[in-house]
Amino acid sequence: MNTLPEHWSKSDTARLLAETNRNRIEFFRTELKLATSCASIAEKCYDMKHRERAQRYIELAEKAYWTLVRFSSDPKHATHIGEQQRQELTTGMRQLRESLDWLQG
């Protein structure tokens, strides 16, 4: 079943798909930046002996991390990630996971 309007050309469809893929990658990057920032703030909170505040930021970072895991492992999204973007995302997620594990250890 075709859900796009009949008057759309193949180039309209291709443009829409390309924009969707760019937005998907931007979502991943933004979510990773958010999680990394939260982990960094948590570390600073621990340094200042604000343990409860640090824990809240860790929880936010964990939530963002697991959102990334869920979306990046879903074939509906994963198949549209280029190799360079996949490597960037994988590296960032690995560093984030290490940071979160260290903060919680």
N, C-alpha and C positions, 0 to 999 in steps of 0.2 A: 504494500500500500504506500503510495507516494504522499507524503505529508506537506510537500512544498507546493506553492501555487503553480498552476500550469504555465503561467506566463514567464516563469523564471527560466533563464538560460543556464546552460552548463557553466558558463563563466560566473554567473550569480551564485550558483551553488558552490563552486570551487572557492570563490571569494569568501562566502559565509563559513565554509569549513576551515579555511586558512585562519580567519579571524577567531573562530572558536578554538582552534589549536593554540593560537597566540595567547588567548585569554586563559586557557587551561595552564599553560606554562607560567604565565604571570601569577596565577593563583598559587601554584606550587611554590614559586619563588617568594611570594609575599608571606605565605604560611610559614615557610622555613625562616624567613627574616624575623617574623613575629616570635616564633619559638626560640630562636637564638637570642633575641633581645630579652625575652623573659628569663631565660637561663642566666644571662649575664647580669640582669638585675637581681636575680636570686642570689648569685654569688656575692654581689656587693652587699645585699641585705645580711647575709651570713657574716661577712666581714665586719659589719656594724652591729652584730649581735641581735639582729631582728629576725629571729628564727620563724616566727609565725608568718611574717610578711614574706620571707624567703620561700616558705612552703607554699604559699598561695601562688607565687610566680612559677614555682616548679610545676604545680598543678596545671597552670595555664600552658606552660611549655610542653608538658606531657600530652595535654589535649591536642595541641597543634601538631605535635609529632605523630600521634596516632591517627589524626586526620590525614596527614601526609601518607602514612603507611597504607591506610585504607584506600585512598584514591589512587596512589601510585601502583598498587598491586591489583587494582580492578582492570581487567582487560579492556573494558569500555574506554578507559582513560589511558592506560599504559601503552596501548598500541599506537597512540598518537603522539608519543614523546620521542623526539629524535635521539640518536645515540649521544650527542654532545650534551643535550639537556638532561638525559638520563644519568650520565656520568656526574654532571654538576649536582643534580638532586641527590644521587646516591652518596657522593662525598659529603655534602652538607648534612644529610641525615645521619651518616655515620659519626661525624664530628659532634653533632647535636646529641646523639645517643650517648656517646662517651662523656660528654659534659654533664648530661643529666644523671648518668650512673655515678659519676664522681661526686656530684652534689648530694646525691642520696646515700652515698656510701660512707 
